[in-house]
Amino acid sequence: MNKNKIKVIFFTYKRAVFLDAAINTLIKKFKSISYPVVVVYHSHNDYRNSYNILKKKYKNKIVFYERKKQNLLKKFFLFFNPINIFFLLRRPSIIKDWNNFKDIFENILKKTKNDYVMLCPDDIFFYKKINITKNILKIVDKDPEKYFIRLSYGKNLKKNFSKKIKIKNYVIDKKSFFEWSHKDVPADKNLNHATKSSMTYNFHLDAGIYHRKSLLKLVSKAIYHNPITLESHTVKMSKLYNFFEKTLSPKVRVSTTYQLNTVQNDNLYRHNLRIHTDSKLLDTLYLKGYNLVHKVSPKILNIENNVYPKEVYLANNKKKVFNLKRIIKGLKKDNL
């Protein structure tokens, strides 16, 4: 095993069609994968068949871990940390919905032999080739509790980057990167909210690369039960314990998220820019052989932090691309 390769961990729920498209772009564009890719999923009987398709398609390139219900009292020691009490008061549904997600994730971090892991949601897609070389990782190696790599961010994001923030530029193995500290983002009224939010948020599941042991040291302190609470709680913990202060990103980002819908019930994270395409409909079409297509204007990729499509496109087994509305009309016509 090449320890300089990166173990990729995906999180998914009810969206095998998204995950398939995401893994497909990962394999094509990300040149640093340590196989097998890890998938942590919360199964649902209505979506089990679609995840079985993925297992057959990628075979030994993917390993799956399924979340199961668990009694929160098994984690009573977490209550000794006051910030976890705050998290529970803010989201009391954690108690009712508690499962073994934390155990699965932290056991993966403990057992993997790679020094680095990359975290990804199922709606991510990679659109530029990138190889995270040994020389790039050396920057993080200087202080692995202070640094992480963020691939879904770049200077090209006009709404999310500001020259007011002090940065350090690198050219590593002919690739341009830049570094900044969230502590250097000024409390400037003229600095737009999108920039402040992007450049102070120092823990990401969207193609965030972390030193495995440093990440484990931090997340083991936190209470979380799904990818949403993993990210939202860990970003607060990272500031409290002074982890991941410095971000290293490519000059031009290489990935983003394709936000068609959300499967989370937490209204804090329901974004009104999503068109909220029905997950069950997409799953049904996936079972019929259709695959999600990331159809995005290059202009949007240089402006928006996330992609919020106005239309949905899928390809059939013959690689022919169709608009979702046209597919639905065809199915209605055939009484399917």
KALIN-V575337 format. One record per residue. RES is the residue in three letters. NEAR is the number of other C-alpha atoms within 12 Angstrom. D_CENTER is the distance of its C-alpha to the mean C-alpha in whole Angstrom. Layout:
# KALIN-V575337
RES | NEAR | D_CENTER
RES | NEAR | D_CENTER
This chain:
# KALIN-V575337
MET | 14 | 25
ASN | 16 | 23
LYS | 21 | 22
ASN | 25 | 21
LYS | 30 | 18
ILE | 38 | 15
LYS | 41 | 14
VAL | 44 | 10
ILE | 44 | 9
PHE | 42 | 7
PHE | 42 | 7
THR | 40 | 9
TYR | 38 | 13
LYS | 34 | 15
ARG | 46 | 14
ALA | 44 | 15
VAL | 44 | 16
PHE | 44 | 12
LEU | 42 | 11
ASP | 38 | 14
ALA | 33 | 14
ALA | 41 | 10
ILE | 39 | 12
ASN | 29 | 15
THR | 29 | 14
LEU | 38 | 12
ILE | 28 | 16
LYS | 19 | 17
LYS | 22 | 16
PHE | 31 | 14
LYS | 23 | 18
SER | 30 | 17
ILE | 33 | 15
SER | 29 | 17
TYR | 29 | 18
PRO | 25 | 17
VAL | 37 | 14
VAL | 37 | 13
VAL | 40 | 12
VAL | 38 | 12
TYR | 34 | 13
HIS | 33 | 15
SER | 25 | 18
HIS | 21 | 21
ASN | 13 | 24
ASP | 20 | 24
TYR | 28 | 20
ARG | 24 | 22
ASN | 22 | 23
SER | 34 | 20
TYR | 37 | 18
ASN | 25 | 22
ILE | 22 | 22
LEU | 32 | 18
LYS | 24 | 20
LYS | 16 | 23
LYS | 17 | 22
TYR | 23 | 20
LYS | 16 | 22
ASN | 14 | 22
LYS | 22 | 19
ILE | 30 | 17
VAL | 26 | 17
PHE | 29 | 16
TYR | 28 | 17
GLU | 27 | 18
ARG | 27 | 17
LYS | 21 | 21
LYS | 22 | 23
GLN | 20 | 24
ASN | 17 | 27
LEU | 26 | 25
LEU | 15 | 29
LYS | 17 | 27
LYS | 24 | 25
PHE | 16 | 28
PHE | 16 | 28
LEU | 23 | 25
PHE | 20 | 27
PHE | 14 | 29
ASN | 19 | 27
PRO | 17 | 27
ILE | 23 | 24
ASN | 30 | 23
ILE | 22 | 26
PHE | 20 | 25
PHE | 27 | 21
LEU | 26 | 23
LEU | 15 | 26
ARG | 17 | 23
ARG | 25 | 21
PRO | 20 | 24
SER | 19 | 23
ILE | 29 | 21
ILE | 25 | 24
LYS | 15 | 25
ASP | 23 | 21
TRP | 27 | 21
ASN | 29 | 20
ASN | 29 | 19
PHE | 35 | 15
LYS | 34 | 16
ASP | 31 | 19
ILE | 32 | 17
PHE | 37 | 14
GLU | 30 | 17
ASN | 20 | 19
ILE | 31 | 16
LEU | 33 | 16
LYS | 23 | 20
LYS | 17 | 21
THR | 28 | 19
LYS | 22 | 21
ASN | 28 | 19
ASP | 32 | 19
TYR | 42 | 15
VAL | 44 | 12
MET | 40 | 9
LEU | 41 | 5
CYS | 40 | 3
PRO | 45 | 3
ASP | 43 | 7
ASP | 41 | 7
ILE | 39 | 6
PHE | 42 | 10
PHE | 35 | 11
TYR | 31 | 15
LYS | 24 | 16
LYS | 22 | 17
ILE | 32 | 17
ASN | 28 | 18
ILE | 39 | 17
THR | 24 | 21
LYS | 20 | 23
ASN | 19 | 24
ILE | 33 | 21
LEU | 32 | 20
LYS | 21 | 23
ILE | 30 | 22
VAL | 32 | 20
ASP | 23 | 22
LYS | 15 | 25
ASP | 21 | 23
PRO | 31 | 20
GLU | 30 | 20
LYS | 32 | 20
TYR | 37 | 18
PHE | 45 | 14
ILE | 45 | 13
ARG | 41 | 11
LEU | 42 | 10
SER | 45 | 9
TYR | 43 | 12
GLY | 38 | 16
LYS | 35 | 20
ASN | 27 | 20
LEU | 33 | 18
LYS | 23 | 21
LYS | 26 | 20
ASN | 31 | 18
PHE | 35 | 20
SER | 28 | 24
LYS | 20 | 26
LYS | 19 | 28
ILE | 26 | 25
LYS | 19 | 26
ILE | 26 | 24
LYS | 21 | 25
ASN | 19 | 25
TYR | 20 | 25
VAL | 18 | 26
ILE | 22 | 25
ASP | 15 | 26
LYS | 15 | 26
LYS | 22 | 23
SER | 23 | 23
PHE | 34 | 20
PHE | 33 | 21
GLU | 34 | 20
TRP | 38 | 21
SER | 30 | 21
HIS | 33 | 20
LYS | 23 | 23
ASP | 22 | 25
VAL | 29 | 24
PRO | 22 | 27
ALA | 18 | 28
ASP | 14 | 29
LYS | 10 | 30
ASN | 12 | 30
LEU | 21 | 26
ASN | 20 | 24
HIS | 20 | 22
ALA | 21 | 19
THR | 32 | 19
LYS | 27 | 20
SER | 22 | 17
SER | 33 | 15
MET | 42 | 17
THR | 30 | 17
TYR | 37 | 14
ASN | 43 | 14
PHE | 44 | 11
HIS | 38 | 7
LEU | 40 | 4
ASP | 39 | 3
ALA | 41 | 5
GLY | 40 | 7
ILE | 41 | 10
TYR | 47 | 13
HIS | 40 | 16
ARG | 38 | 16
LYS | 26 | 19
SER | 31 | 18
LEU | 41 | 15
LEU | 31 | 17
LYS | 23 | 20
LEU | 33 | 18
VAL | 38 | 16
SER | 30 | 19
LYS | 30 | 21
ALA | 40 | 19
ILE | 47 | 19
TYR | 40 | 16
HIS | 40 | 16
ASN | 39 | 12
PRO | 36 | 9
ILE | 33 | 10
THR | 35 | 13
LEU | 33 | 11
GLU | 31 | 9
SER | 28 | 12
HIS | 34 | 15
THR | 37 | 14
VAL | 30 | 14
LYS | 30 | 17
MET | 34 | 18
SER | 36 | 17
LYS | 24 | 20
LEU | 19 | 22
TYR | 21 | 22
ASN | 24 | 22
PHE | 33 | 19
PHE | 41 | 17
GLU | 33 | 19
LYS | 37 | 19
THR | 42 | 16
LEU | 44 | 17
SER | 45 | 15
PRO | 36 | 17
LYS | 30 | 19
VAL | 29 | 18
ARG | 40 | 14
VAL | 39 | 13
SER | 40 | 10
THR | 41 | 9
THR | 39 | 8
TYR | 42 | 11
GLN | 35 | 12
LEU | 35 | 15
ASN | 34 | 15
THR | 33 | 13
VAL | 30 | 14
GLN | 21 | 14
ASN | 16 | 18
ASP | 17 | 17
ASN | 12 | 19
LEU | 14 | 18
TYR | 19 | 14
ARG | 18 | 16
HIS | 20 | 16
ASN | 14 | 20
LEU | 19 | 19
ARG | 23 | 17
ILE | 20 | 20
HIS | 24 | 19
THR | 26 | 19
ASP | 20 | 21
SER | 26 | 18
LYS | 25 | 21
LEU | 25 | 23
LEU | 34 | 20
ASP | 31 | 20
THR | 26 | 24
LEU | 32 | 24
TYR | 34 | 21
LEU | 26 | 24
LYS | 21 | 27
GLY | 22 | 25
TYR | 32 | 23
ASN | 37 | 20
LEU | 41 | 17
VAL | 33 | 18
HIS | 38 | 16
LYS | 26 | 19
VAL | 26 | 19
SER | 15 | 21
PRO | 15 | 21
LYS | 13 | 22
ILE | 20 | 19
LEU | 35 | 17
ASN | 27 | 19
ILE | 26 | 19
GLU | 33 | 17
ASN | 34 | 13
ASN | 31 | 12
VAL | 33 | 14
TYR | 30 | 16
PRO | 26 | 18
LYS | 22 | 21
GLU | 25 | 22
VAL | 34 | 21
TYR | 31 | 22
LEU | 32 | 22
ALA | 27 | 24
ASN | 21 | 26
ASN | 16 | 27
LYS | 11 | 29
LYS | 14 | 27
LYS | 16 | 28
VAL | 20 | 26
PHE | 26 | 27
ASN | 24 | 26
LEU | 27 | 25
LYS | 18 | 28
ARG | 17 | 30
ILE | 26 | 29
ILE | 21 | 30
LYS | 14 | 33
GLY | 15 | 34
LEU | 16 | 33
LYS | 11 | 35
LYS | 10 | 38
ASP | 9 | 38
ASN | 8 | 37
LEU | 12 | 34
